[in-house]
Amino acid sequence: MRKSCNMKVSLKEHIAYRSNVREKIELQALIREIHWLERPLHAFEDKYSLLSYDFHQAFQAGELAEFDDVDLPQFHDFLEWAGLYEIWQRRKQRYHEFMQQRSPVEQLRYALVPA
């Protein structure tokens, strides 16, 4: 036999709780995406002995024109690398926007509360 809970929660509390759960899930997904994107970025960095930041700076400045030939094997790598890096930057920016809303200590406290 199931016992019923007599605890009453206001609509405002319920909405705040749901919003917090949604935010927590979104932040967790964002961090997972950042980590997932870092794997291929690290692979490109290892392959070409260049950090993604430096590669992307050269890419954006048009300094890689000599590799702008679809028949070169690195052509497709460079396009993928640039695209992944830009997505990674946007995800990191979104993470920083989240973290402007609470301090790291507040985030740790919040993360330890079960959803």
C-alpha positions in Angstrom: 0.0 0.0 0.0 1.4 3.4 -1.0 1.5 6.2 1.5 0.6 9.7 0.3 2.8 12.6 1.1 1.0 15.5 2.8 3.7 18.0 2.0 2.2 20.9 0.2 4.3 22.8 -2.4 3.2 26.1 -3.8 3.0 26.6 -7.5 5.8 29.1 -7.3 8.1 26.6 -5.5 7.2 23.9 -8.0 8.0 26.2 -11.0 11.3 27.2 -9.4 12.2 23.6 -8.7 11.4 22.6 -12.3 13.4 25.5 -13.6 16.4 24.5 -11.5 16.2 20.9 -12.7 16.0 22.0 -16.3 19.0 24.4 -15.8 21.0 21.6 -14.1 20.3 19.2 -17.0 21.2 21.9 -19.5 24.5 22.7 -17.8 25.4 19.0 -17.5 24.7 18.5 -21.2 26.7 21.6 -22.1 29.7 20.2 -20.1 29.4 16.8 -21.9 29.3 18.6 -25.3 32.4 20.5 -24.4 34.3 17.3 -23.4 33.0 15.5 -26.5 34.2 18.3 -28.8 37.6 18.4 -27.1 38.4 14.8 -28.1 38.7 15.5 -31.9 40.3 18.9 -31.2 43.0 17.1 -29.2 43.4 14.6 -32.0 44.0 17.3 -34.6 46.4 19.1 -32.2 48.4 15.9 -31.8 48.3 15.1 -35.6 49.5 18.6 -36.6 51.5 19.6 -33.5 49.6 22.8 -33.1 47.1 23.9 -30.5 43.6 24.6 -31.8 43.7 28.3 -30.7 46.8 28.9 -32.8 45.4 26.9 -35.7 42.2 28.9 -35.6 44.0 32.2 -35.4 45.9 31.4 -38.6 42.7 30.0 -40.2 40.8 33.2 -39.5 43.6 35.4 -40.7 43.7 33.6 -44.0 47.2 32.4 -43.4 46.4 28.8 -44.5 45.8 29.7 -48.2 48.5 27.3 -49.4 46.4 24.4 -48.0 43.2 25.6 -49.7 43.1 22.8 -52.2 40.4 20.2 -52.0 42.8 17.5 -53.3 45.1 17.9 -50.3 44.4 15.4 -47.5 44.5 18.1 -44.8 42.0 20.3 -46.5 39.0 18.4 -45.1 40.8 18.1 -41.7 41.3 21.8 -41.5 37.7 22.6 -42.4 36.5 20.1 -39.7 39.0 21.4 -37.2 37.9 25.0 -37.7 34.2 24.1 -37.4 34.7 22.0 -34.3 36.7 24.7 -32.7 34.1 27.3 -33.4 31.3 25.1 -31.9 33.6 24.4 -28.9 34.1 28.2 -28.4 30.3 28.8 -28.5 29.7 26.0 -25.9 32.4 27.5 -23.7 30.9 30.9 -24.0 27.5 29.5 -23.0 29.1 27.8 -20.0 30.7 31.1 -18.9 27.3 32.8 -19.2 25.8 30.1 -16.9 28.6 30.6 -14.4 28.1 34.3 -14.3 24.8 33.5 -12.6 26.4 31.7 -9.6 29.9 31.3 -8.1 31.8 28.0 -8.4 31.0 27.3 -4.7 27.3 27.9 -5.3 27.4 25.6 -8.4 29.0 22.8 -6.3 26.3 23.1 -3.6 23.7 23.1 -6.3 25.1 20.1 -8.1 25.1 18.1 -4.9 21.4 18.5 -4.4 19.6 15.5 -6.1 17.4 16.5 -9.0 
